[in-house]
């Protein structure tokens, strides 16, 4: 039996040849809006004759178009990373194949021209069959790719009936196994376009730039009679096929100079934006306009927490603004061409783009790649069709510097053929595909999640494969941003900067794909795999972005912005070094200012004169005149935008650096001398009361407290849970989540309380000896903790510090230390030294899957107060880390969604000497050796005081 159209591995049928996406002065009407909709569980159950003009759809539901029907109460979203959620029997799909019938009746505008017309669908997931006024136009596959159908001959002024039957599963689904939600429907724009006879059918702009002469070479390939005009360049009516050379300003992601032009015939005018740039691979480097570029990139899926991949334009713009503001300079459109609007924004605002075809067959990996379409001739047309539609649609974007064949489809003839076709069609851009491990048909060597050591080897040219060695190297994915992380970005940057052929990478990934849901009490939270009752799913592996689902930057993005800032400001022996890490720009477009703080309080500020510094160079600037201070003095230098740009307001901080000027004064003499008093079951020392049996502090200045006690546990992060044997599994095997504290002795000395304990897991022989030494003077209570491993420790420690609980009313937090955001040993570049104030609520990072978060580092002192100003202050000798939350680490560990976390009555404080780093083991390397925390002999000291009013 011949396969049904949706199970046919061939591309769709009936559509017009792919062409560039553009809007012209020809008439167009959007057919977005409210359509009639009916979902059937299978094709067999779908209504007969729904395509007929007189079909009665009045009893149907309505559905907005564009949309995914699963996000409007029809069916449910499902998430898998690699596995196909149906039996793998290509090209067949389940007979229980949800079928969404869509109908729209529309009139033409009164002055609609009597000309040919096309119906354009920018994206239908996964297969659509289209009828207009009862006649079939064709079938489209390739969910994230456009299809156009000739429609003019069927149109009438009023009462046109457009019917689209969409199948959730099709042969195309085998090629669309990207790590994301399975969501169906007409999810991108539907447009009816008039196509005037004698108009511009298609065009390809060529705008190369010769960096030696400063000349652009401009031409347009199009049908005879098509002309190009660019008024700002004095180019008028340049016929298709002819080239002009003339001095121009080049386009780059850093300086996205576009020239407005028009491609025209007598019948149609197409406004275009031209960016001059030439991409080449030379000397083993990818160069644009003669200069090697460093990709500080992200992988971007299109996602919105309510509308999925039907992305509102505001969200596309928000993505661009957020990227530019966080020093992202490149995007890989993982793993399909984005909505065309996004690429327009990339041209205008400046981002390097790897445009990727809509292709992934990862699930065949589960079968040892048996039957993988990439090497099967029956799929060749589908592979070529997808690539062709990608390249033809997007060929005129200066922002696109590489074409990518797809993702994780292993290797095979069809990919090689797609590479060949692409190179022939568009020799102006190199071809990327990570899965061509031997680099047989690609132009750049690309890897995902290679660890630092391997990148170092690649940089050192130790690769035995000569083809690969000769190519530029990039990490198409790195820095897996799942949950709390990524850690280790700084060390990647150092490698990218050390080796000229290592040209950067693309963090995985831009945004968490959480979907908004309400719990029984109507509280919103973000759902992930499994939350919709899926039988097969990959849980929260879809929550791995540097943006939370609502587009709030996560600490990972703030860290990225700092690590990859294009200007680096550091201290030198006598002054300030300002290094220019742009690829093209000098520093003249920035203003520099300085601010001097004593103990976190501003004492002086001013502008800093920085000479023009060329890319790759640096200048040394003398320190500004600074007033004398007695406290700790830090100079902060900021590079800001003097004027608003299209993507950020004036004053936006592009880069900053902090220079220590005056070290912290010696700590005040230790609090000692107060006598220890023994009364009943209590001990009194200075402001503290202790339980005489356990030696635990019970009140501090009259406030009830619990602890502090040694604490090693943290609610594991996604990265702690990653790669076997995971840190988490080792920690749990070692019982670190259920340590027991044995009080060996409570020693009462004249002016000191010493509590000796052994902290150890049940059923195991090793532990930590922890001694608490308490002393006090009139106002201060001082604790010195000494720890020492007892026995052989089998694993790292999540944290080493103290935990205590204080009254819940102490919800106002102020500190002098690193901030304002959370920071961890291997993700702390974005934290600066200063004085900060936050509520306890604001200290939490609401990771979609709850886990350790909110740690503040290098704290000198911390104050927790209630509304009336009463509370406590904790001073380090000299530094400590802290976190404060309204639930315990155990509650955080047990929570699966943010709404599981219910504030309790107490505030739980962690006061740490150190925490284990974050790493990226959820997908990629774990914590680098220098950031791993081991059980070791250690000591640290804190001083507690009470505060009575505002400091
Ligand atoms: C890569 C893949 C991505 C994503 C990532 C893990 O292998 O290309 O699509 O699945 O792993 O989050």
Boltz pocket constraint, residues with backbone or C-beta under 6 A from the ligand:
constraints:
  - pocket:
      binder: B
      contacts: [[A, 81], [A, 178], [A, 179], [A, 335], [A, 407], [A, 408], [A, 448], [A, 477], [A, 480], [A, 508], [A, 541], [A, 544], [A, 923]]
      max_distance: 6.0
